[in-house]
Amino acid sequence: MLEDVLRDVDLGGLARRVFRKGEAVISADTPTDLAFMLEKGKVRGAGPGGGFGPGEVMSPIEFLGSDFYETPVVALGPCNVICIPREMVRAAMDKGSPVTWVLSRSLAAEALMAQRE
């Protein structure tokens, strides 16, 4: 999903974080001002489909649909994570159409509300 949007974006100059096994990559209540893409390693979040591998953006629905991440994500071993600013994701999404960002955020928010019920 977000990986496709970010495929042509130069992520080379962005901040990276390194995590050891058992460390929280994303904690509940972390602001969604950054999207986190796994560069190397494996992580696990709670719930179905909570595993992420290299090249995947972690918790994309929470990133798009909420102001804060809700589901903790933990490193299963050593891993490197690329930190992608929200505005960079928005600019990449809006290249195709200026409504893509707004529509994606709205649909993600609805999906999160449905999960909570």
N, C-alpha and C positions, 0 to 999 in steps of 0.2 A: 504494500500500500504506500506508505511514506517512502519506502526504499526506492520505488519506481520514480517518484517525484524528485528525489534527491540524487538520482543516478548521474545526472549531468552537472551537478553542482560541485565546485572545487572545495573539498573539505580539508585540503592539505594544511592550511594555516590555522585551523581551529584547535582549541584546547582539547587535550586528552587527559584522561584520568586512568590510573592503574589501580586495580583492586586485587586483593588476595582472597583466597578461598574463605567463604563465610562472611565476607564483608558486605554491607548493604550498599548496593549500587544506587538504588532508589529507595528512599524511606517514605512511608505514608506521610502526607503533608508536605512533601517537597514541592515547591512551586513549579509549575509547568512552563517556566520561561526558557527552559532548555529541553530539546529532544535528545535522547541518549541512544546513540547507535553503537552496537557492539562491533568492535574492530577485530578483536581476537578473544577467544575463550568461550565459555558458556555460562549462562545465568538462568535463574529460575524465579518466577513470580508465583504467587498463590493463585489457585483456581485453575480451571481448564485452559489449556493453551498457553500456560504461563512460562514455557521455556522459550528462550531466544538464543540464536546462534549468530556467528559472524555475519555482518552486513545487514542485520535486522535492527529496526528501531524498536526499542522496548516500550511496552505499554502505549501504543500509538493512539488508542481510543481515549485513554485518560489524558494524554498530551493535548489532543484536539478538543476534547469535550469538557475539560474541567480546568480550574485555576490551580489545582493541586493534584499531584499523583495520589492515588488511594491505596494502591497495592504495592507492598514492598517487593523489591527485586534483589536477590542475593547472588553473589558470585559463587559458582560451583567449583571454581579453580581460579588460577591467575587469569585476569582478563584486562583488556584495554578498551576504553570507551571514548568515543568521540562526542563532544558536547556541542550541539548545534543550536544556535540561538533561534528563538521563535520567529523573529523577523526574517531570518534566512529561509526558514521553512515556508513562511507565508509568501515571500517573494517567488520562491520556486513553484509553489502551487498556483499563484496568480498569473504565471507566464501564459498558461493555456487560456484562462478566463478569469476576470476579476471577481467572479462570484464563487470560484472554487473554494477559497479559504472559508468564506462565510457559510457556504453550504456544508462543507466537510465538518466544520465545528458544530453546526446545528445537528447534523445527523449523529455525530459522536456523542453529543450531550443527550440526545434522545436514547441512544443505545445504553449509555450509562444509567439513565433513569430506569430503563426497563430491567437492567441487571439488578438494580437495588430493590425492585419490587418482589 
